Each structure stands twice: as C-alpha cells, then as structure tokens.
Amino acid sequence: MANKDLDYYLNLNWTLIEGTDLDFEGNIYHYIEIKEIPSFVFCAKTIEKARENYKKQLKLTLIVMLENGDDIQEPGQPNEEFDWENICP
C-alpha cells in the first residue's frame, strides 16, 4: 500500500463521540471526541458548529502526529489499551 498521508487519514470514517458538558460558568457546550485518537476533543457552543468545524482541528492533530511519527490507530483496528500511568505520571 502507498504511504499513508494526511489526505488518507482525513478521509477515514473516524468513530465520533458526541456529548455535552458545562463550562466554568455553567453554560452548556458540545464536544466531539474521536475514539481512535484519545487526545482529541473539539468543543463548540452548538453541536452543529462542532460537527461543521471539528475536521479543522483533526487536520492539525494529524499533521503533528505524522510529523512526530506517532502510531495512528485507524477505525476498525483492534483497540490497544493505553498505559496512562506511564504516559501521565
């Protein structure tokens, strides 16, 4: 298979997790997480804005991951458990 580049990753069918929470002032905000990228979260005032704009942050996240040579778990790959104690001592 050819090299997996930014366009390849941007066009994958990522597993989106949508939710709501409260900010520090008690206002509701909406977020989108990506199951395969545990460090990814995008927040907006409405779910529509979150859905419309999360790919901009995803692109930046993937650029950094590719530049760092990070392993990018693709949708459908077996989920590896992270050793959070060693990542965040």
N, C-alpha and C positions, 0 to 999 in steps of 0.2 A: 504494500500500500504506500502511496505517496506520503510525503511529510504532512503531518497534521499541523495546519497553520491556523491563524486567528479566524479566518472565514469558516474553516471546518468546524471549529468549536462553537462559534456564534450560531451556527445553523443546527446544532444538536437539539433534540427535544428534551430539554432540562426538566427535572421534576421540581415544579414550583410549589412552595408552601406559602399560602396567603394567610394573613391574620391581622388583628388589631391590638393596639395597646394604648396606654395613656402616657403622655409626655409628663415632664416635671410639673407642669401647670394644670394637669388633669384633663387636657384636651386629647381627644381620640386621634390617633394616626394609624395608617395602614402600612403594612410591610409585606415584602416578598423575600423569602429565603429560597435558596437553591439547595436541595437535598445533597447533591453531589459535591457542593463547594461549601463546607461548613462555615467558612469565614465570611460568606456573602450574605448581606442583607441590604435591602433598599427600602426607604421609607418615604411616604408622601401623605398629604392631607386627605386624599381620596384614593380608593382602590383603582379607579380609572386612571389617575395620574401615575400611580405606582406601576400598573400594567403597561402604560404608554412609555414610561421612561426607564424601567429597570435595566434594559439592554445597554444603555449608555454606560452604566456602572459595571455591568457584566463585561463589556468590552475592555474597560480599563483594568478590571481584575484579571482577566485572561491575559492581557498584554504583560502584566507584571509576572504572572505565573509562568508564562512562556519564557520571558527573559531570565527568570531565576532557574529555569529548568525543573520547575515543580511538577510532580506527578498530578495529572488532571484526571480525576475519576469521571468516566463517561456514563451517561444514563444507561442502565441495563447491566453494567459491570457489577460483579459481587461487591457488596459494601464491606469495606475494611474498617474495623473498629480503630478509632484513634486513641492513642495513649496520651490523654490530656494531661496527666501528671508530669510527663516528660516534656510536653510541648509548652505548658504553662506552669512552671514550678512555683 
